[in-house]
Amino acid sequence: MKKSLLLLFVLILIVAPLSGKDKGHISFTAKASIYDPPGDTDLAPMFTLEGRYRLNAYLSIVGSGSWTKYDLNDAEVMFVPVAVDGELHPLGKGTFDPYVGVGLSFNYRQYDYSPPTDDETELNVGTEFLGGVSYKPSNQFGFEFDVKYRIEDLANMNDSGSWSVGGGVTGSWEQDL
């Protein structure tokens, strides 16, 4: 499965620039979501900054960084995933824009224990699957809803699945290239 996901991601990156004649388009967006961490813990707010390069009407590459904190047993956990995703936009460019995607993530987690002991950090490579829809009546303003399922540690896939659901009102800076 890991090889299939990696092959799909590489094919998207190689084929996408060859498949359209549109100008490239770059945008930067900030958004919020609700994160459901792996394990027995409560939901937490997650904040994300993302840069999207729209290769053509149907394909884009997205780089994102997110941040959240949550409690797990006797530790406060800070989780920072940094991801690169490929997205397919089946309807092309438009005001209403559904999409699906897959990507690779680098997941940093820091555990701060109470009472204070040696803090622990870990860095894992994972993958994520995403889907969503955006509605943008103008270039700088819109509404977005997205869902991500993360496998946060490919070496320990059974215990590292998590969800985030979010969106809301988005503001972005956009530029045609």
VENMOTA-V326035 format. One record per helix or strand of 2 or more residues. SS is the DSSP state (2 for helix, 1 for strand). FROM is the first residue (numbers start at 1). TO is the last residue. Records with the same first field share a line. If there is no record, write none. Layout:
SS=FROM-TO + FROM-TO
This chain:
2=2-18 + 154-159
1=25-36 + 44-54 + 59-72 + 75-88 + 96-113 + 120-135 + 141-151 + 161-176
